[in-house]
Amino acid sequence: MHQLQASRGAAVRPSRRTCVSPIAVAAVNPASTAKPATSNGTPAVRDAEYSKKVIADEQKYVLQTYARAPVVISHGKGAKMWDVEGKEYIDMAAGIAVNALGHTDAAWYEALVEQAAKLAHTSNLYHTQPQVELAKRLVENSFADKAFFCNTGTEANEAAIKFARKWARVRAGVDPYDGDAVAPYELVSFTSCFHGRTMGALALTYKEQYKTPFFPMMPGHRLAEYNDLESAAACIEKGKTAAVFVEPVQGEGGVTPSTQAFLAGLRKLCDEAGALLVFDEVQCGLGRTGKLWGHQLYGVEPDIMTLAKPLAGGLPIGTVLVKQHVADVMKPGDHGSTFAGNPLVCHVACSVFDIINTPAFLQAVEDKGNRLRAALKRTMSSNPHVKEVRGVGLLVGVQLDIMAGPVTDAARDLGVMAITAGKGDVIRLVPPLVVTDEEIDQCAEILGKAINQVAPK
Ligand SMILES: Cc1ncc(COP(=O)(O)O)c(C=O)c1O
């Protein structure tokens, strides 16, 4: 028997919402380079010098495109994380809305090990069952007829751009392979949106400082005001617009939900102009809002939806879901990716999907979101710099009239990991969807303390 299979039974026989201990991980993986664990199952605690050395080496060897917090994370369990010095944190960032089931979820881990023991990757030269299983789940539980797999959120939007451009050419009745053919190609996106950092998705993304150093951008982009139908109507034009990209709930842009009238109006404008409506649910999709899909809050369906972050619970994956009329224009060779839809990631994603896609799980997300917002209002709103607590489900923002970075730094020192959004003036909380009520209450207490420390009343 394969060594992994032989040791798996002994390592974990999990019930669904339990977590795997690091000791179990080491037992399953004899090649693990992890340091010996302590008797309670956690990795050995290191001193501050060790953290300093890792951070110094990171600066020496890793290209400096991230402004990382000065902590070295060692391990996690549920919505808790520990750094290498043994300090505990409530993880309200979840790897930027990724670790939907928290850290080391037992069912997630079991699916990972089960598939790793069989087959991790073949490329898309062959059929593999886990990819089909995942596509079936996504299609049967959404507006879509077909799924395309990739590896990240930006890649999902990149693919959606290509699908929309080709769809518009076919729909215009031109030969899509004729380089001289003229067809609608413009793409509309909105102020404060974030769609990714590769060249196509970047062109749609709002923040100028992400784009300017890499000019020129992809041509054919138009920007309209978010939640403003008049502005959208001025940009969406028959014969010019191929697709409109919108996040049903903006995440990076400041945790701002669309209005129902806005999304319904976009649907109408797109239909009138013969353009596709694309919902970017990379951050708000798959349970985060308390609905399986964010757009279900609004009763408006897109032609294309992009997904990524939480789908494989921490492994890289991106997905584009499309209606049949979009699928019909794409042919073999039009798009692809070596790693996309590999059996390892897809098998794990099936297990994540099955856990999230139950009425009880989704209801719990909604309840926890309500609890978190109520708790934050209780602990923070007496500080005059707190202007609003908003969001849906467990996509929560606290609008400040000061920069949020110093507050999230202070919260980290006090044991809560939170991130920022908007113009840097929003505290963004996107915890694992399995965060407990106790962790929510603790987080709110700590954020209340943090804001009062940074900006005393
Ligand atoms: C709405 C949205 N779209 C796209 C992306 C890009 O995803 P990735 O970082 O996986 O490329 C993000 C990332 O934060 C996002 O929030």
The ligand as an SDF file (V2000), in Angstrom:
LIG
                    3D

 16 16  0  0  0  0  0  0  0  0999 V2000
  -13.2100   40.7440   -6.6660 C   0  0  0  0  0  0  0  0  0  0  0  0
  -11.8210   40.2510   -6.9770 C   0  0  0  0  0  0  0  0  0  0  0  0
  -11.5130   39.9070   -8.2290 N   0  0  0  0  0  0  0  0  0  0  0  0
  -10.2910   39.4670   -8.5620 C   0  0  0  0  0  0  0  0  0  0  0  0
   -9.3010   39.3350   -7.6070 C   0  0  0  0  0  0  0  0  0  0  0  0
   -7.9430   38.8320   -8.0020 C   0  0  0  0  0  0  0  0  0  0  0  0
   -7.7640   37.5530   -7.4460 O   0  0  0  0  0  0  0  0  0  0  0  0
   -6.2950   36.9250   -7.3420 P   0  0  0  0  0  0  0  0  0  0  0  0
   -5.5630   37.6940   -6.2990 O   0  0  0  0  0  0  0  0  0  0  0  0
   -6.5590   35.4930   -6.9530 O   0  0  0  0  0  0  0  0  0  0  0  0
   -5.6840   37.0370   -8.6780 O   0  0  0  0  0  0  0  0  0  0  0  0
   -9.5760   39.6990   -6.2840 C   0  0  0  0  0  0  0  0  0  0  0  0
   -8.5230   39.6310   -5.2640 C   0  0  0  0  0  0  0  0  0  0  0  0
   -8.6000   40.1730   -4.2040 O   0  0  0  0  0  0  0  0  0  0  0  0
  -10.8650   40.1720   -5.9620 C   0  0  0  0  0  0  0  0  0  0  0  0
  -11.1860   40.5400   -4.7230 O   0  0  0  0  0  0  0  0  0  0  0  0
  1  2  1  0
  2  3  1  0
  2 15  2  0
  3  4  2  0
  4  5  1  0
  5  6  1  0
  5 12  2  0
  6  7  1  0
  7  8  1  0
  8  9  2  0
  8 10  1  0
  8 11  1  0
 12 13  1  0
 12 15  1  0
 13 14  2  0
 15 16  1  0
M  END
$$$$
